[in-house]
Amino acid sequence: MINLVVSRGLADDSLVRQDVARLESGVRTIAANSARALAAVLRGQDPGEVASVNRLVKSEFEPHLHALALRAVGPTRARQSGDRRCGQRTVVEDLYTQPSNSKEP
């Protein structure tokens, strides 16, 4: 996401930087909760509560990720991304399958 924001010239936008920081915080929260759930499983315990919290965090994280991605690629690129029924990929699928060191055209 950072590569996309930089390649689109949005790195100087304070609102975009705030959104990127929110995403980073979400990623770290998800990672920490996942580690707690794994530790519970390895101890032979039920990770139920931690797993439930993690699902909630992920459900709040993904809309923010998608909103920033669409903001970064812009409405023109979003329209150009095609329709799955035609065998074309969506913008979000393009983002998830891009190598992290590549730059968005």
matplotlib code that plots the C-alpha trace (Angstrom):
import matplotlib.pyplot as plt

x = [0.0, 2.8, 4.4, 1.0, 0.6, 4.1, 3.8, 0.6, 2.1, -0.1, 2.7, 2.6, -1.2, -1.6, -4.9, -3.5, -0.5, -3.0, -4.9, -1.7, -0.8, -4.3, -3.7, -0.3, -1.8, -4.5, -1.9, 0.1, -3.1, -4.1, -0.6, -0.5, -3.9, -3.0, 0.1, -2.0, -4.4, -1.6, 0.0, -3.4, -3.7, -0.1, -0.9, -3.9, -6.4, -9.3, -8.4, -12.1, -12.1, -8.9, -10.1, -13.4, -11.6, -9.3, -12.3, -13.8, -10.5, -10.2, -13.8, -13.0, -9.6, -10.6, -13.0, -10.3, -7.8, -10.1, -11.1, -7.5, -6.7, -9.5, -8.5, -5.0, -5.8, -8.6, -12.0, -10.7, -8.5, -11.3, -13.6, -10.9, -10.4, -13.1, -15.8, -15.2, -17.9, -15.8, -12.8, -11.0, -9.5, -10.6, -8.4, -8.3, -7.2, -4.5, -3.2, -3.1, -1.2, 1.3, 4.9, 5.5, 8.5, 6.7, 5.2, 1.7, 1.6]
y = [0.0, 2.4, 1.8, 2.5, 5.7, 6.9, 6.0, 8.0, 11.1, 10.9, 10.6, 14.3, 14.3, 14.3, 12.5, 9.7, 9.4, 9.2, 6.4, 4.6, 4.9, 3.5, 0.5, -0.1, -0.1, -2.5, -4.8, -4.9, -5.5, -8.4, -9.8, -9.5, -11.1, -13.9, -14.6, -14.7, -17.1, -19.4, -19.4, -20.4, -23.3, -24.4, -24.5, -26.7, -23.9, -22.6, -19.4, -18.4, -14.9, -13.9, -15.3, -13.4, -10.2, -10.8, -11.3, -8.1, -6.2, -7.7, -6.7, -3.1, -3.1, -4.4, -1.5, 1.0, -0.9, -1.0, 2.7, 3.8, 1.6, 3.0, 6.6, 5.9, 4.4, 6.9, 6.6, 6.2, 3.2, 1.7, 1.8, 0.4, -2.6, -4.5, -6.8, -10.3, -11.7, -10.8, -12.6, -9.4, -8.7, -6.0, -3.3, -5.0, -8.3, -6.4, -4.9, -8.2, -9.9, -7.2, -7.9, -5.5, -3.9, -3.1, 0.2, 0.8, 2.0]
z = [0.0, 0.8, -2.6, -4.3, -2.2, -3.1, -6.8, -7.0, -5.5, -2.4, 0.2, 1.1, 1.8, 5.6, 5.4, 3.3, 5.7, 8.6, 6.8, 6.2, 9.9, 10.8, 8.4, 10.0, 13.4, 12.2, 10.8, 14.0, 16.1, 13.8, 14.0, 17.8, 18.2, 15.8, 17.9, 21.0, 19.4, 18.2, 21.7, 23.2, 20.7, 21.3, 25.1, 24.3, 25.1, 23.2, 21.4, 21.2, 22.7, 21.0, 17.7, 18.0, 18.7, 15.7, 13.4, 14.6, 14.1, 10.6, 9.7, 10.6, 8.9, 5.5, 4.6, 5.5, 3.3, 0.4, 0.7, 0.7, -2.2, -4.2, -3.2, -4.4, -7.7, -8.4, -10.0, -13.5, -12.7, -10.6, -13.6, -15.8, -13.5, -15.3, -14.3, -12.9, -15.1, -18.1, -16.6, -15.6, -12.2, -9.8, -8.5, -5.1, -6.7, -8.6, -5.3, -3.5, -6.3, -7.0, -5.8, -2.9, -4.6, -7.9, -8.8, -9.9, -13.6]

ax = plt.figure().add_subplot(projection="3d")
ax.plot(x, y, z, "-o")
ax.set_aspect("equal")
plt.show()
